[in-house]
Structure formats: structure tokens, C-alpha cells
Amino acid sequence: MTEPSDYTPPGVWKWNKESGGKFASINRPIAGPTHEKDLPVGQHPLQLYSLATPNGVKVTVMLEELLALGHSGAEYDAWLIRIGEGEQFGSGFVGANPNSKIPTLVDHSSSEPIRIFESGAILLYLAEKFGEFLPADPAKRAECLSWLFWQMGSAPYLGGGFGHFYAYAPVKIEYAIDRYTMEVKRQLDVLDRHLAENQYMAGDEYTIADMAIWPWYGAVVLARIYEDSATFLEAHKYTNVVRWAGEIGERKAVQRGRMVNRTFGEPEEQLHERHDGSDFETNTQDKLETAD
């Protein structure tokens, strides 16, 4: 390891400079809104405010899977929240999610709107509301929820830890990258050992646990996130995770969900906002006409 820096933390930390890195302009040590802006509300009871980060993809995949099963009540409006521009700090968004993070869901199907924030909570809410993707058997339900909460506790090490210091930090810090790389590889090994004996995270049944884990760890092994991290992590060695990620990625609902609120990547993979199922076909036709 290279020589450590001579930085010594002050007795009391003060916010007197930007943190640096890709998201420096929106990082701050205080909560609450920065400006007044109401949230738009579309025609469907379910209103989603999001961006196609891994946490956002979890929810759009779930909604598309519910629609694929014929649950018309899962129709939704997906509004784009540009977190790089600070739209998550508008008064309406903060009212729906005091933590100012995407995704946020508001259910208008009852007399009083219900707000649900944190992606795991949204998945669980939708699973219980529609009676899908959450096993009824007590043992399988416990397994599903254990893996769902495993993801919620583990992903910060992958995203805010490894992803930040490997891909986004303004300087490469050897200690930080080593520390989080070690943990991410351990997590991938946890998944790989489990998936060696199970088709899905909760056994032979596709559940919200898979929908929570796939956008993060599937993206790693499929080389869709954090620059060259798949090579850096030797992701191909986690063969059971690769198998699982590939199988889930072939699902049509997953492919649609991955497109919603997406503003990056290939143009044909982007659907900035979704207000009806026909938006996918319209989006594809628009891209073809643009290419012509």
C-alpha cells in the first residue's frame, strides 16, 4: 500500500467546501427542500417519481412484472426525477420522501394518498397489495425477506462504497478501493454459493428478492455499471451469479422496467417517462425515425 496522506480530521467537522466527485453539486449535510415545486400527478393511481439507477429499476421491474401477470391496477405513471439537477429537493418530492432519494411511490387508490419511500419498502408494499412475488409459505417468505433486507444492507457497500471510490471519486484512494473491493467480492461469493443450489434467491420461485438484487449485482456481473468494474472484480468467476443475472435479464418485463426513467446508455434503451404501456412502442418508433 502507498504511503497514507497527512490529513488529520478536525475536532469538529464543518461544511465549508464541496466534497468533489461526480455528485458534489447535490451533496449536502442537511435535509429539507431547496425550492418550491409540486409533484405532477398523472391518470393512474400509482405515481412513481424516479430515475433508472439500480434502486429505481427495482420498482419499475416490479410494476412491469405485475402488469405482465394481468394486474391492471398496477398501471402507473413514471415521472423522471433528475437527481443531478437537484429535483429530489423540490418541496413536493420532499413531502413524499423526507429522505430526498429516488424512488418514491404515491398510491392514490385509497381515500387518502399513501406515500412509500425506500425501494425495499416499495417492493414489499406492492407485493402485499397485489399478492404476488412474495411466497405464502412461511419458510419461503422468511427466505425471501431475508434476502430482500440483505440487499438493502449490502448495496451501500457496492454503490456508495466501491462504486463511489472506484468510479466517481475525484482521487483514487488505495485504502478505500481495497476495502470496498474486498467486501463486494465477499458479497458476490455469498450470492454465488447460494445460487449454486437455488435457481432464484428464495429457491425455485422468482420474488421481490430477485428484483431487489438484480439491478445491483446483476449489473456488476453483466458489466453494466462502474466502468471496467466487471473485469476489475473478475466477475466472470461468479458463474452462478452470471447464470442467474442472465436468466432474469431475458424476462420481457425486466427489459421494459430497465428502460423506464432511463436517460443514459443507448437511445433505444431509454424511456424517460412512462404513462402507458404503449409508450414503449412509441419510444421504439421515435428512435427508428430519428435514426432514419
SULURTA-V420819 format. One record per residue. N is the residue number from 0. PHI is phi in degrees with one decimal (none if undefined). OMEGA is omega in whole degrees, -180 to 180 (NA if undefined). BURIAL is + if it has 9 or more other ideal C-beta (glycine too) atoms within 8 Angstrom, else -. Layout:
n={N & N}
phi={PHI & PHI}
omega={OMEGA & OMEGA}
burial={BURIAL & BURIAL}
This chain:
n={0 & 1 & 2 & 3 & 4 & 5 & 6 & 7 & 8 & 9 & 10 & 11 & 12 & 13 & 14 & 15 & 16 & 17 & 18 & 19 & 20 & 21 & 22 & 23 & 24 & 25 & 26 & 27 & 28 & 29 & 30 & 31 & 32 & 33 & 34 & 35 & 36 & 37 & 38 & 39 & 40 & 41 & 42 & 43 & 44 & 45 & 46 & 47 & 48 & 49 & 50 & 51 & 52 & 53 & 54 & 55 & 56 & 57 & 58 & 59 & 60 & 61 & 62 & 63 & 64 & 65 & 66 & 67 & 68 & 69 & 70 & 71 & 72 & 73 & 74 & 75 & 76 & 77 & 78 & 79 & 80 & 81 & 82 & 83 & 84 & 85 & 86 & 87 & 88 & 89 & 90 & 91 & 92 & 93 & 94 & 95 & 96 & 97 & 98 & 99 & 100 & 101 & 102 & 103 & 104 & 105 & 106 & 107 & 108 & 109 & 110 & 111 & 112 & 113 & 114 & 115 & 116 & 117 & 118 & 119 & 120 & 121 & 122 & 123 & 124 & 125 & 126 & 127 & 128 & 129 & 130 & 131 & 132 & 133 & 134 & 135 & 136 & 137 & 138 & 139 & 140 & 141 & 142 & 143 & 144 & 145 & 146 & 147 & 148 & 149 & 150 & 151 & 152 & 153 & 154 & 155 & 156 & 157 & 158 & 159 & 160 & 161 & 162 & 163 & 164 & 165 & 166 & 167 & 168 & 169 & 170 & 171 & 172 & 173 & 174 & 175 & 176 & 177 & 178 & 179 & 180 & 181 & 182 & 183 & 184 & 185 & 186 & 187 & 188 & 189 & 190 & 191 & 192 & 193 & 194 & 195 & 196 & 197 & 198 & 199 & 200 & 201 & 202 & 203 & 204 & 205 & 206 & 207 & 208 & 209 & 210 & 211 & 212 & 213 & 214 & 215 & 216 & 217 & 218 & 219 & 220 & 221 & 222 & 223 & 224 & 225 & 226 & 227 & 228 & 229 & 230 & 231 & 232 & 233 & 234 & 235 & 236 & 237 & 238 & 239 & 240 & 241 & 242 & 243 & 244 & 245 & 246 & 247 & 248 & 249 & 250 & 251 & 252 & 253 & 254 & 255 & 256 & 257 & 258 & 259 & 260 & 261 & 262 & 263 & 264 & 265 & 266 & 267 & 268 & 269 & 270 & 271 & 272 & 273 & 274 & 275 & 276 & 277 & 278 & 279 & 280 & 281 & 282 & 283 & 284 & 285 & 286 & 287 & 288 & 289 & 290 & 291}
phi={none & -70.5 & -64.2 & -68.5 & -75.0 & -96.1 & -69.6 & -120.9 & -58.8 & -69.7 & -62.9 & -132.1 & -76.0 & -122.6 & -86.5 & -127.5 & -160.0 & -67.8 & -77.0 & 84.6 & 90.7 & -61.1 & -108.2 & -59.4 & -69.0 & -112.1 & -83.9 & -157.4 & -92.2 & -130.0 & -101.0 & 95.7 & -75.7 & -106.9 & -159.3 & -88.1 & -164.0 & -75.4 & -82.5 & -71.4 & -131.2 & -93.3 & -85.6 & -96.4 & -61.4 & -91.6 & -117.0 & -109.0 & -122.0 & -160.9 & -148.4 & -80.4 & -75.9 & -53.8 & -67.1 & -68.3 & -61.8 & -50.8 & -76.0 & -67.2 & -62.2 & -58.5 & -64.2 & -67.4 & -66.0 & -63.2 & -64.5 & -64.0 & -84.3 & 97.0 & -82.2 & -64.9 & -68.6 & -89.7 & -57.9 & -149.4 & -104.0 & -112.2 & -95.9 & -77.8 & -114.4 & -84.7 & -69.1 & -67.4 & -102.9 & 76.8 & -66.8 & -72.7 & -103.1 & -68.2 & -60.5 & -66.2 & -67.4 & -63.6 & -64.7 & -85.5 & -145.9 & -64.8 & -88.3 & 54.5 & -126.5 & -90.9 & -89.3 & -133.4 & -120.5 & -123.3 & -100.7 & -99.8 & -79.6 & -109.5 & -62.1 & -119.3 & -58.1 & -110.9 & -95.0 & -134.7 & -127.2 & 78.5 & -59.2 & -64.3 & -64.7 & -65.4 & -59.7 & -65.5 & -59.6 & -67.2 & -61.5 & -74.4 & -64.3 & -104.4 & 66.7 & -135.7 & 64.0 & -137.8 & -57.1 & -82.3 & -61.4 & -56.9 & -68.1 & -70.2 & -62.4 & -62.3 & -63.7 & -59.9 & -67.5 & -61.9 & -73.0 & -60.8 & -76.0 & -58.9 & -63.3 & -62.9 & -85.2 & -89.1 & -59.4 & -57.8 & -68.9 & -75.5 & -82.4 & -68.5 & -91.2 & -60.6 & -58.0 & -64.8 & -74.2 & -80.5 & -109.5 & -114.3 & -62.7 & -68.8 & -133.1 & -88.3 & -107.2 & -58.2 & -59.3 & -64.2 & -66.0 & -61.1 & -61.9 & -79.6 & -62.7 & -57.3 & -69.2 & -64.5 & -65.4 & -64.2 & -62.8 & -62.1 & -69.1 & -57.5 & -63.8 & -63.5 & -64.8 & -67.8 & -75.0 & -67.0 & -116.4 & -140.3 & -68.8 & -125.3 & -66.1 & -102.3 & 109.7 & -98.2 & -119.3 & -73.9 & -138.1 & -63.9 & -64.2 & -65.0 & -65.7 & -77.4 & -82.7 & -58.0 & -61.4 & -91.4 & -79.9 & -63.8 & -62.8 & -65.4 & -74.2 & -91.2 & 58.4 & -112.5 & -150.0 & 60.3 & 52.0 & -96.6 & -65.7 & -61.7 & -69.8 & -57.4 & -87.8 & 52.9 & -62.2 & -63.3 & -73.4 & -90.9 & -62.9 & -72.4 & -67.7 & -61.9 & -59.7 & -60.6 & -62.1 & -65.0 & -64.1 & -67.5 & -63.8 & -83.4 & -69.8 & -61.5 & -65.3 & -66.2 & -63.9 & -68.4 & -59.4 & -67.2 & -78.6 & -67.4 & 63.4 & -90.3 & -123.5 & -141.1 & 86.7 & -67.5 & -55.4 & -70.6 & -98.9 & -109.4 & -135.3 & -58.4 & -136.4 & -130.3 & -125.7 & -162.7 & -59.8 & -69.5 & -60.6 & -65.6 & -68.7 & -62.2 & -61.1 & -63.4 & -64.4 & -60.3 & -66.0 & -66.4 & -66.4 & -62.9 & -65.9 & -67.0}
omega={179 & -178 & 178 & 178 & 180 & 180 & 174 & -180 & 178 & 178 & 177 & -179 & 178 & 177 & -177 & 176 & 176 & -178 & -178 & 179 & -172 & -174 & -176 & -174 & -178 & 178 & 179 & -176 & -180 & 179 & 176 & -178 & 175 & -179 & 179 & 175 & 178 & 175 & 175 & 178 & -179 & -171 & -175 & 177 & -178 & 180 & -178 & 178 & -165 & 174 & -174 & 164 & 178 & 179 & 177 & -179 & 179 & -172 & 179 & 174 & 179 & -179 & 178 & 176 & 178 & 178 & 179 & 177 & 177 & 179 & -178 & 178 & 178 & 175 & -172 & 168 & 178 & -179 & -178 & 174 & -178 & -174 & 178 & 179 & 176 & -178 & 178 & 178 & 174 & -175 & 180 & 180 & 179 & 176 & 178 & -180 & -178 & 178 & 176 & 177 & 172 & 0 & 174 & -180 & 173 & -179 & -178 & -175 & 178 & -176 & 177 & 179 & 178 & 177 & 176 & 176 & -167 & -171 & 179 & 178 & 179 & 178 & -179 & 178 & -179 & 179 & -180 & -179 & -175 & 179 & -178 & 171 & 173 & -173 & 177 & 178 & -175 & -179 & 180 & 177 & 179 & 179 & 180 & -178 & 177 & 179 & 176 & -179 & 170 & 180 & -178 & 179 & -175 & -173 & 176 & 176 & 178 & -175 & -178 & 178 & -177 & -176 & -179 & -173 & 179 & -172 & -168 & -176 & -178 & 175 & 179 & -178 & -173 & -178 & -178 & -180 & 178 & -177 & -176 & 174 & 178 & -178 & 180 & 177 & 176 & 179 & 178 & 177 & 175 & 180 & -176 & 179 & 180 & -177 & 173 & -177 & -177 & 177 & 180 & -175 & -180 & 179 & -178 & -176 & 177 & -172 & 176 & 176 & 177 & -179 & 179 & -173 & -174 & -178 & 178 & -172 & 172 & 179 & 179 & -175 & 177 & 176 & -180 & -174 & 173 & 171 & -177 & -173 & 180 & 177 & -179 & -178 & -175 & -174 & -178 & -179 & 180 & -168 & -180 & 175 & 178 & 178 & -180 & -179 & 179 & -180 & 180 & 180 & 179 & -179 & -177 & -180 & 177 & 179 & 177 & -179 & -180 & -179 & -169 & -179 & 180 & -179 & -176 & -177 & -179 & -177 & -178 & 178 & -176 & 169 & -170 & 175 & -180 & -180 & 179 & -180 & -180 & 179 & 179 & 180 & 178 & 179 & 180 & 180 & 178 & -180 & 179 & 179 & 177 & -179 & 179 & NA}
burial={- & - & - & - & - & - & - & - & - & - & - & - & - & - & - & - & - & - & - & - & + & - & - & + & - & + & - & - & - & - & - & - & + & - & - & - & + & - & + & - & - & - & - & + & - & + & + & + & + & + & + & + & - & + & + & + & + & + & + & + & + & + & + & + & + & + & + & - & - & - & + & - & - & + & + & + & + & + & + & + & + & - & + & - & - & + & + & + & + & + & + & + & + & + & - & + & + & - & - & + & + & + & + & + & + & + & + & + & - & - & - & - & - & - & + & + & + & + & + & + & + & + & + & + & + & + & + & - & - & + & - & + & + & + & + & - & - & - & - & + & + & - & + & + & + & - & + & + & + & + & + & + & - & + & + & - & + & + & + & - & + & + & + & + & + & + & - & + & + & - & - & - & - & - & - & + & + & + & + & + & + & - & + & + & + & - & + & + & + & - & + & + & + & + & + & - & - & + & - & + & + & + & - & - & + & - & + & + & + & + & + & + & + & + & + & + & + & + & + & + & + & + & + & - & + & + & - & - & + & + & - & - & + & - & + & - & - & + & - & + & + & + & + & + & + & + & + & + & + & - & + & - & + & + & + & + & + & + & + & + & + & + & + & - & - & - & - & - & - & + & + & - & + & + & + & - & - & - & + & + & - & - & + & + & - & - & + & - & - & - & - & -}
